[in-house]
Amino acid sequence: MTELKETVLPEMENEGKDMVENEIPVESGTALPADNESDEVNDMTDSLQEESDMASESDEPSADIETEEVKPNLSRQQIVERLETLINSSVEEVKDEIEYLKQCYYKLRKQEVESEKARHNADTQDDADTEFVPASDVFEERLKNALQVYKEKKARFLAELEELRAKNLERKQAILDEMSKIINDSDNINKRYNEFQQLQQTFKEITDIPASAVNQMWKNFQHSVEQFYDMLKINKELRDYDFKKNLEQKTTICKAAEALTESDDIIAAFKELQHLHDEWRNIGPVERDLREQIWNRFKDASTVISKRYQAHFEAIKEKEKENEEAKIKLCEKVEGIATDELKSFQSWEDKTKEIVDIQAEWKQIGYTSRKKSSQLYERFRNACDIFFKKKSEYYKTVKSEFAKNLEQKRALCEKAEEMKESTEWQKTTEKYIALQKEWKTVGAVPRKYSDALWKRFISACDYFFERKAKETAGQMEIEKSNLAAKQAIIEKILAIDTDMEGKEAEAELRSLIAEWNNIGFVPFKEKDKLNKAFKAALDKQFEKFNIQNRNARLSAFASTIKDISGGNGSKLHSERDRLLRTYDRMKAELQTYENNMGFFSISSKQGNNIVKEIERKIKKLKDDMQLVIQKIEMIDENMK
């Protein structure tokens, strides 16, 4: 962003305050122009910006050491070594870098102490009396020595600068004394006109003086100029001609400034305004009655341009802030992509397209502030690079997995084709179902093989099931009939009258269980759902009539075994393994309850109630475990 250039504006005394409020800057060390008319000089502004180079400096870190500008990339040792090198250079050339390095050093030292303190607190968290004492700083003495040398060197530099300014002040005072001599030599004042002009020029060329003396020295100079022109007896026609000529020139400058207020190029307009102010300073006075009017005209145009210039950069800053927020959101969007969840080519391609769209959106966003631009771009590029690197790694991995999956699916096709002529309908059906489940677990294959392999596999499956459907059409009708019969039994179980006695209800339930067990197979897809509904209905009625239902549940389980065996022991093995796992879980739970019994006090009524509840749960667990053992024994009998 372009920085504001400081500029001197000559102005009337009664308008000095207005120009400060309108923020017209003044360039430090620049002398104001001398007009050729004594009365106008008194109305000039005396606002000059004081220099601030003499500000004292401490060896300790400044208060803004934690600002975002301090981003050290050197170690403390490297900083000290760099400082020891820099102090041999010119103070004016290295002062900013030395201040920066000093802040970096104390930032690093602060981080180190905080880290040590955190470790100390973690190690001594149980010992509150242990006081944290940071480790000694082996480089701080070298740092302070280097900064002391620099401070002394800077002090000498500032002293020399002040000495130079003092000499310039003496020279300017000497010029004022010479001008006073000319003014007092009233007899030869006309002859010494050129000499006086030369003294004015020399006075202007001497610019660097102590800031505290700038305003007073300038007022003294203007006062001398006023006295000279008051005493100078020049031809009135020449004087009027000069006033007219100066008015024309200043009017032209006013018109030029007013035209700049309409310019679309605000920056160029402001720069051109600086040139117009330079021209204004070099033009002499106008008639007294017109001085304030012409100056106000020029000042008003200058104020408009300056305000537009300030507003322009405020708008740029606001837009840069909006752009920064937009780019941060894009960074977060890319960084938030969960690549671990991308398990297919299509998902990677979809995300790739999303990344490309985000990159295009990034390009459409305008500039951000200079200090944030590189940082944001590096963050965005790094996030994109990580994504595409992971994508490349995924494609390499998937390529080998595709080859492996291709072989597995070809093997499954061969198995399906080998069994398609089988007449062992139940056994082969289970094998086909197992093949289909295994097919789903196998990952993707190259697209050029995918459709052909699937058609090959499903064709073999369809061929077998079509044959089975033709051969078992009658059996299916029987299974449907059995399904309706078993559903009716479930309804009968749920409909047992609540007014019935417990023994009578138990007899009715056992009769229905026996009837259930005598019914044959039901459709395979309905089997598990039906058995679950049957068991739920029994449990509900057993609980309602407070019937010990172990024998009944064993009877129901016998029917379940009959359904799941089907001449194939694989499902019986699976059921047996499931029951063993259930038994182990119950055993662990029983052990936990028994261990917890020792922790409860029965001295209180509440404690006694808790113990009774746990005892009830222990008894129920033992009964359930015995039932599981009996089911396992029943399966073992059927597997012999």
N, C-alpha and C positions, 0 to 999 in steps of 0.2 A: 504494500500500500504506500502511496506517495505521502511523504511527510509535509506538513505545512511549512512553508518558507516564511521566516520572520522578516517583517518589512516595516520600515519607518514611514509614518504618515504625518506630514506637517498639518497642524490644525490650530484652530482658534483656542485661546485659553478657556473660554467659556464652553468649549465643546470637548475638552480633554477627557472629562469623565464619561461622556457619551461614547467616545471611541474606545475606551477601556471596556465599557460594558458590551460594546459590539464586537469585542475580541479581535480588533485589528492588531496583529503582532508587531513587535518592534525588534529589529535586528540588533543584537548586542554589539557594542563597539562601533556602530555606524554613526557618523556625525550628521546632524540635521543641516539642511541647506540654509544659507544666509540669503535673505531677500535684500533687494536693493532699496527697500523703503523702511524707514525706522519704525513707523507705527505698526506695520504688519508683523514685524519680528516679535513684538510684545505679545501678539496673539497666537504665536506658534505653540505647539505642544511641547511639554518637557518630559513626556513619558518615555523612559528608556529602560529596558530590562537589565537588571543587575546581574552580574556574572556570579556563578556559584561554585567556582573551582576551588575556593579556599576552605570548603567544608572539611572539618576535621574527621579523622578516620580512626576507628578502634581496631585493635588486633583481634578482638573477639568476633564471632560470626554475627552478621546483621540479623535483624528480626525476621526478615523474609527469607531465611535460609531454606525454608520448606516449600518455597514457591515452585511452580511447575517448571520454571526455566532452568533450575539447577538439576541437571541430569548427568552426574559424573560417570565417565567411562574409564577413569584411571584409578589405580590404587592410591592409598594415602602416600606410599613411598614415592610413586611416580609423580604425584602432585608436588611433594616437597622438592624433588629433584628438578621438576619443571620451574618451580618458583625460584630456586637457587640459580637457575640459568637466566630467568627473566629479569632479575633485579640488576643485571649488568646492562640492560638495555635502557633506552630513553623512557623516562617516566610517562610522557605523553602517549607513547606508543603501546605501553604494556599495562597501564593502570586498570583498564577494564578487565583484561584477562587475569591479572593478579587478584582482583576482587572476586571474580568468578571462581578461580581455583581455591581461594580461601573458603568460600561458601561450600564448595564441593567437599573440601577436606573435613570441615566440621559436620557436614551432613553424613559423610561416611563414618566419622567417629561416633556420632550420635546413634546411627543404626547399629554399630558394633556394640556400644554400651547397652542399648536396649536388648539386643540379642543375648548378651552375657547375663543381663538381669533376668531375662525370661528363663534362661537355663538355670540360673541360681535359684529362682523362685520355684521352678519345677523340682529341683534336686532337694530343696530344703523346705518343702511345703508343710512338713510336719514339725519343723523347728522354726517357730516364728521369731526366736531371739537372734537368729543368725542374720547379721546385717550385710547387705550387699555392698561390696567394695569393688569398683571397676578396676580392671587390669591397667597398669601404667601405660601411657602412650609413649612409645619409643621414638616417635617422629615429631611430637609436638614441640620439643625444644628446638629442633632444626627449623620447624615451621616458624616459630616465634622469632628466632634469630634472623631468618630470611626476611620476615615481615618488618622487623625492626630496622634492618638495613634499608629496605625499600622506603619505610616511613621517613627515615632520616634523609634519604636521597630525595624523596618527594618534598620534604620540608625545604631542602636547599633549592629545589626547582621553583617552589612557590615563592620562596624568598627572592630569588632572582627575578621572577616574574613581577613581584611587587616592586622590586627596585626599578625595573624597566618602566613600570607604570608611573612610579613616582618621578622618574626623569622626564617622561612624556608630559606629566602634569606641570613640571617646572618649565618645560619648553613652551607649553601652551600659555602659562602665566606670563612668560617672557614676551610672547607675541602680543598678549593683551596689554602689557606695559608699553610695547612699541606702538600699538594702536592708540593708546591713550596719549602718547607723546604727539602723534600726528593730529589727533583731535584738538589737543591744546595749542598746536601751532596753527592758529586760525589764519594767519597771514599767508601761509603757503599751502593751505589745505587743498586748493585746486591742483597745484603742481604735484602734490603727493598722492593724487588719486590712484595712479597705477600701483604705487608702493602699497597703499592700503589694500587694494585688490589682491596683491600678491600675498600680503599677510593673512588675508581671509582664506586664500587657497591653502597656504601652508598650515593654518590652524585646522582646516578640515581634514587634511591628510594625516594628521596625528590622531589616531583613533583609540589606541589602547591606553587608558588611564584608570585609576581606581574607580570602582563603580560608585562609591559614595560621593565622588566629586563630579560625576558626569553632569548631573542636572544644574548644579550651581555654576560650573564652568561654562556650560552652554548659555545660561541666563546672562552671565557676565559678558560673554561674547556678543550675544544679541543686543545687550545694552550698549556696548561699544559701537556696534554697527549703527544702531539707532542714533546715537550721538553724532557719528560721522556724517550720516545723511541729513540730519537736522541742520548741521552746520555747513554742509556743502551747498555752495551757491551755484547751482547749475541752471542752465537755461530752462525756463518753464515749458517752452514748446517741446524741448527734448524730453523733459520729464513726462509730459502728457503723452508723447509718442511712445515712450517706453511702457507707460501704464496701458495704453491701448493695445500695443503689441503683446504684452503679457496676458491681457484679458483674452485676446483672440486665441493665443496658444492654450490657455487654461480652459477656455470654452471648448476647443477642439478635443482636449483630453476628456472633459466631462461627457461630450457626445460619444466618444469612443467607449468610455466606461459604461454609459447607459446602454449602448448597443450590446455590450458584453453580457448585460443582465438577461438578454433574450437568447443567448447562445445555448445550443444543445450540448456542446462540449464544455462541461463545467470545469474540468481540470485545465483545459487550454485557456479558458476565460480567466481563471484565477492567476495563471502564470502571466498572461498578458497584463492583468491588473498590476502585477508587481512592476512591470516595465513602465506602465503609465505613472506609477508613483515615483519612480526614478526620474522620469521626465518632469513631473510636477515640482520636485525639489530643486531642479536646475533652472526653473523659470522665476523671474523676479516678481515683485508685488504688483498689485493692481490698485485702482483708486480705493481709498479708504471705505467709501460707501458701498462698494461692490465686493469687498474682501470676504465678509462673512457669507454673503449670498453664494458666491462662486465656490467657496470651500464647502459649504453645506451641500451644494449640488453634487460635488465630486464625492464627498463623504457618504451621502445617501446611496449612490450607485455602488460604492465600494462595499458598504454594509450588506447590500442585497447579494452581491457576488460572494462575499465571505460566508454569509449564512447559507446560501445554496451549496457552497463548497463543503461546509461542515455537514449539512443535511445529506449531501451525496455520500459522504464517507460513513455517516451513521447508517444509511440505508444499505451500503455495501457490507458493513459489519453485521447488520441484522440478517441479510441474505446469507452471508457466510456461516452464521450461526445455524440458520435453518438447514443449509446444505450439510453442515457438520452432523447435525442430528439425523438427517436422512441417511448419510453414509454410515453412521454408527449403527443404525437399524439394519442396513444391508449387511454389515460385518456380522452382527449378531445373528442375522437370518442364516448366513452361510455357516457360521460356527455352530449353530444349533441343529444342523442336519445330522441326524443319528445314522451314521453310515453302518453301524452294527446291525441295524434293522433292515438293511437292503440285502435281500437274499436272492434276487433274480436279476437277469439282464434288463428286464423291462423296468424294474424299480430303479436300477442304476441309470438307465437312459432317461427316465422321467425326471430324476433329480439332476441329471446333467443338463437337460433342457432348462430346468429351473435355474441352475447356476448361470447358464448362458444368458437367460433373460435378466437375471440380477446384474450381470456384468454390463449388459446393454443399458440397464437402468442407471448403473453407476456412472456411465459415460455421459448420460443426459443431465446428471446433477452438476451444477456449477462449482466454482472454486470455493474452498474453505480458507481459513486463515493460514498464513504461511507456516506458523509453528505447528499446526495440526495436519497440514496437507500430507507431508511425507509419512508421518506416523500412521494416519488412517489408511493411506494407500498400502503401506507395508503390512498392516494388519489384514486388510482385505485380500491382498495377493497371497499372503501366507495361508489364510483360510481356504482359498480356492485351490492352492497348490496341494494342501493336505487332502482335500476331497479327491482331486484327480490322481494323486499318488495311491490312495486307497482303492480307487476304482481300477487302476492298472493292476494292483496286487490281487484284487478280486478276480479280474478276468484271467490272470495267469493261473490262479488256484482253480477256478471253475473249469478251465480248459482240461486239466488233468482229471477233475471230478467227472466231467462229461464223459470222458473215455471210459472211466470205471462204471458210471451209471449205464452207459450203452451196453457194456458187457453183461451187467446184471439184468437189464430188461430183456436182452436177447435170450438169456438163460431162462427167465420166467416165461417167455413165449414158447420156448422149447418144452418146458414142463407142462404148460397148458395144452399144447398140441399133443403131447404124449398121452394125456388123460382123457381126451375128448370122446373116445370110443368106449370108455368104461361104462359098466352097467351097475357098479356098486354106488347106487345113487346117493345115499346118505354120506358115506365115507368120502366119496369123490367131491360131493358138494362142499363138505368142510374143507377139503384141500383147495378147491377153487376159491373159496372165501378167504382162506389163508393166503393164497397167491395174490388175490386182489388187494388185501391189506398190505402185503409186502410190496406190491407195485407202487402203492401210494407213498411208502416210506423211501423209495428210491428217488433220488433227485432228478433234475432235468437232464436232458440229453440234447445234442445239437439239433437245431430246428429242422434240418433237412432229413433227419431220421425220426423225429418225434411222431409225426402222424402215421407213418408207415408201421412203426413198432406198435403203436396203440391199436391200429386196425388189426394187425396180426394177432395181438393178444386178445382183444375183445371178441374177435371172430371165433377163436377157439373156445372161449368161455360161452358165448352165445350158442354155439353148435351143441355143446354138452347140455346146456340148460333147456334148449328146445327139445332135444331127445328125451330129457328127463320129464319135461312137461307132458309130452305125449304118452310116456310109459306110466306116469304116476297120476294121471288125471283122476282115476277112481279113488286112489289113496287120498288125494286132496279133498275130495268130497267127504270122506270118512273123518279126516282131521278137522274139517270145518264143523262137522256134526259134533265131534268131541269137544271142540272149542265152545260151542253153544251150551253143551251139557255142563261143562266146568264153570262157565259163567253163571249158569243157573244155580249151581251149588254155592258159589260165592254169594249170590243174592239170598239164598236160603239161610246161609250162616249169618249174614247181617240182619236177617228178618226174624231171628229167634226171639220169642216173646220175653220181655224183661220180667214178667210176672212168674215165669217158670222157675222152679226150684233149681238150686245149684247142681245137684246130682242129675236131675232130669235134663238140664241144659247140657251137662257134660256128656251124657249118653247120646243126646241128639247130635252134638258136635262130633263125637267119635263115629257115629253112624255116617254122617256126611263125609268125614275124612276117609272112611273105608270106601264109600261110594266114589269119591274123587280118585282114589288109588286104582279102582277097577276100570276107570275110563282110559282109553288108549291115547295115542299121540295126538297132539294138536299141531297146527301150522308152526313151522320153525320160528318164524318172525314174531309170533305171539307168545311163545313159550315163556320167556323170561318175564315179560310183563304180567302174564296170567299167574305164574307162580308167586310173584311179588304181591299181587292183589289177594291171592288165597292166603298167604302167610299173614298179611296185614289184617284180613278179616278175622282169622283165628285169634291172633294176638288181642284184637279188640274185644272179642267175646270172652276170651279167657280172663282178661282183666276185669271185664264187667261182672262176671259171675265168680271171680276170685278162685279160679280153677288152677291147680298145679298142672301146667301144660307141657311138661317135659315129654311125656309119652306121646302126647298129641303132636307135638312139634317133631318128634322123631318119626312119627307115622307120616306126617306131611313131607318130611325130608326124604323118606323112602320113595315117595312118589316123584320127588324132584330128581333123585338118583336115576330112577327108571327113565325119566325124560332125557337126561343129559348123557346117559351112557350110549344108547343108540348103537350098540355093537362096536363102539370106538372108545378105547380107554383114555385117549388124550384129554378129554374134557374132565373125566374123573380125576386124573392126575392134577389138572389145574385147580379143580375144586378142593382136592385134598391139600394142595399147597396153600390155597387161600385160607383154609381152616387152621392150618398150622401157624400161619402168620397171625391170625386172629387170636389163637391160643397164646402165643408169645406176647402179644400186646396185652392181653388180659392178665397174664402172669406178672408182667412188669407193673401194671397198674395196681394189682393186688399187693405187690411188694411195697409199693409207694405208700398205700393206705396203712399197711401194717407198721411201716417205719414211722409214719406220722402219728400213730396212736400214742407213742411214747412222749410226744411233745405237748399233749393236751392235759390240762389240770381238771380234775372232776370235782374240785372243791366247791365250785359254783354251779348253780343250776344251768347256766348257759353252757359251761364246759361239759356238763353231763349230757346235755342235749346233742352237742356236737359229736361226742363219743358214740352215742347211740346211732346217730345218722351214719357215721363211718362204719360202725359194726354192721348196720343194715346193708350198706354198699358192699362190704367185704363178703357177706353171706350171699348176696346176689351174684357177685363175681364168681365165687366158688361154684354156685349152681350152674352158671352159664358156662364155666370152664368144663364142668363135668359133661354138660350137654354137647359141647364141641368135641370132647374126647369120644363120646358115643357116636357122633356123626362120622368121625374119622374111622372108627372101627367098622361102622356100617359100610363105608366106601371100600375099606380093605376087603370086606367079605365079598363085595360085588366084583372086585378086581381079580379074585382068585380064579 
